[in-house]
Structure formats: structure tokens, C-alpha cells
């Protein structure tokens, strides 16, 4: 008995269909057991940030999220919470419909749909935006025992945390508060000492010289185990340079010039704005690999260990080989010529140093103070704080100084408007392919199939 050709074709089609269904079933099975997603957006906007992953990984106590949403709503939040729960078995969430469970809504004083309650032990925090940034910040607030205090020094022309203009530090203050630090200011000449509750002392771009007794206050604070962050611009002598040299930090009287031309590509200035992506191995810079940072009008900062007992240091970031340390400071005023002299140091040039200093304590023997010195204060001012890795570099430095290494990370991204710009030729090509060529191919294929069947 001959098997008809139609039967053979039918059998083959059945086997192929069966094979495809088996593959689909296997993929579904694997997908249910292994959480795999692909984020193809340019900035990885729909992937959890490094900061969130780090926090979830280090959770030591159970965190629960109660989302008070009407039934059938909140899918965006549900997807986000699933991502969190996949990262930690100590993270739990529950959706509660206030209409079905009014008693529970009343218990948590829920007054509107879309309220999200984050709990850890006896602490809870309410948020009203279903974003990774808000959720992660709320988790930080409920898991921390107490907020550490960061003091910004004032009184010498420093950048101010209340200044929302281009030269202010309000962006830095906001980012620190979102990381659950308390931010305060101090005028050392009035206070008489660094406050007792100071976790990190920040000196953001002073323009006047510190009084000798103020320098002593800062020195004593560090020698007692305090942690400090200095941002010192070129062309200024603020009286702190000799003190920093005691710990191997050499702040040079120069300005770093970068003629690579990268700055112009970003529209942020000329050779006086070095751009760096070369980081040394250190907890502060661990997450910054491949991310650029910008330093408008910076001076070089070097680490010299020779003869410094109990001091360890790292030159955190360096400029490109197309740079040098210009000693003619008239370029700061636009008067000098930007050209390298034979006796000037060639790049890469270090722009920041982090050191640990062993200090004596009365009862516990020794303790290590931490000090970070940057040759630029502009990189963390409002104008440049959002640029590439600038904000992350600043906050990560504070985290390291405050001994909060688990918070060192790259923070959540914000969705932006990213249009695709096409030239006239590209637009014309796209039009012909999508509107003419592809439909024509479909039409031709249809005609050929019809003719063949006839």
C-alpha cells in the first residue's frame, strides 16, 4: 500500500509542530524555575540598579512591602516587586485591596489608593511613587538603626548646600538625604570644634584661608579617628595643604589640562575640563569602571607614602595621556597659552586621593581615620553633579568615609526622552524599505504561491 504524498506532508507537519511545542514547553518550564529577563534599553532603565542589588544582597532582616491598590491595578509595581523578591529571600510583598480589606487599610492609616508601606521590624515608611528609587530609599530608611550626619563646612566661601544655583551643592545634599544621611552645616570658628555627631566632614571648595585654630580643629578631628572629604580648587591656598601633607597627600599648585577633545564632544568646555575614566582599584571606584567623570578646572593631587608610618593611600582617578599639569595658572583667567612646557608633568595625572590613617585610641588601641582629597570642587556642584558618574563618585566617596561600603554603587537611572535622530537619507531609506519594499515582497510571495498552486 502506497502512502499518499499528502499523508507524508501531514505527518511531517505534525512532527514539526510537536517538536516546536516541546521546545516551547521546555522554555516555559525553565522560565518558571529560572528568572531571566533581557533589558535592551540604552541605559538599562528596566534593570535593577547596582545599588538596589547590593542592598537586597546584604539584607539581614526581613523587609515586607504592603501595596494598597485596587484589584486589577498596580501591574507596574508588581513587576518591580517581583524583581526585588528574586534578589533576596528576606524581601516579601503583598497587595491589599482597601475596598475588600478596609480594616487593614485603617490599621495602616491608608488614605488613598496607590499607597505603599515598607516595613522592617517596628519601623515603617510610606511612599506614593512606584519607582525603584523611592522603594530602595524606603528600604534603606527602615533597615538602618540611625542616620549618620554629614557636615558641610562654611565660612570660607565654600559651596552651600542650600544654594540651588549652578554653583551650589543642593543636588549633593538631596542625594545624601536620599541615601539616608542627615546633612548639616558648621562654621568652625563659631562652633569651636568639629561636632561630636559628625560622621563625615566635607570641605567643599573654600576660597578663603582657614584660621590656624580652625586647621587645628580639623587636624584634631582626624587624629581622633574622624573622616573628612576635601574638595580643593586650583589657584587657592586655603591653609589645609600642609596638614594634608602630614598624611602623604600632596596638593599641587597647578591646573590639569586635557587636549584629548572629549570635553568638546559633550559640550562642557575645552582643555580646562579633564575627563577621566581611569580608576585605580579601591572600594570607592569599584563600581565606576567604564563610566566617565568630569573635573572642570582641577589641580593634581598625589600620594607620597615615603616616611609616613601608619598611612595607606590610593590615587583614585587619573586623566588621559593627552593631559598635563600646567603650572602657568594664568590659564585659569584665560590669559596664558595652553601649551605644555618640557618641565611640566605629563599625563595620566591623578585628581583625587583616598588615605587611611592609623590613629591612637585610649581604650581600643588603634583606629583608622579616612580622608579623601579631590583637586576640584566643581565636579560635585549642581551644574556638573548629574553628569555621567560625577554624582555617584561623590556619594560613593562619602559612603566609604562613613564606613558604609555596602552602599557604594551606581544609583537607579531615571527614564529620559531618547529620540532617534535620522538623516534625510536614512529617513528616505527607512520609508522605502518599510512602505514599499517589504509590502512588495509580501505581494510577490503571495502571487508566486497562488501561481504554484494553480
Secondary structure by P-SEA (a helix, b strand, c coil): ccccaaaaaaaaaaaaaaaaaaaaaaaaaaaaabbbbbbccccccccccaaaaaaaaaccbbbbbbbbcccccaaaaaaaaaaaaaacccbbbbbbcccccaaaaaaacccccbbbbbbcccbbbbbccccaaaaaaaaaaaaccbbbbbbbbcccccccccccccccaaaaaaaaaaabbbbbbbcccccccccccccbbbbccccccccaaaaaaaaaaaaacccbbbbbbccccccaaaaaaaaccccccbbbbbccccccccccccccbbbbccccccccccccccbbbbbcbbbbbbbbccccccbbbbcccccccccccccccccccccccccccccccccccccbbbbbbbbbbccccbbbbbbbbbccccccccccccccaaaaaaaaaaaaaaccccccccccccccbbbbbbcaaaaaaaaaaaccaaaaaaaaaaaaaaaaac
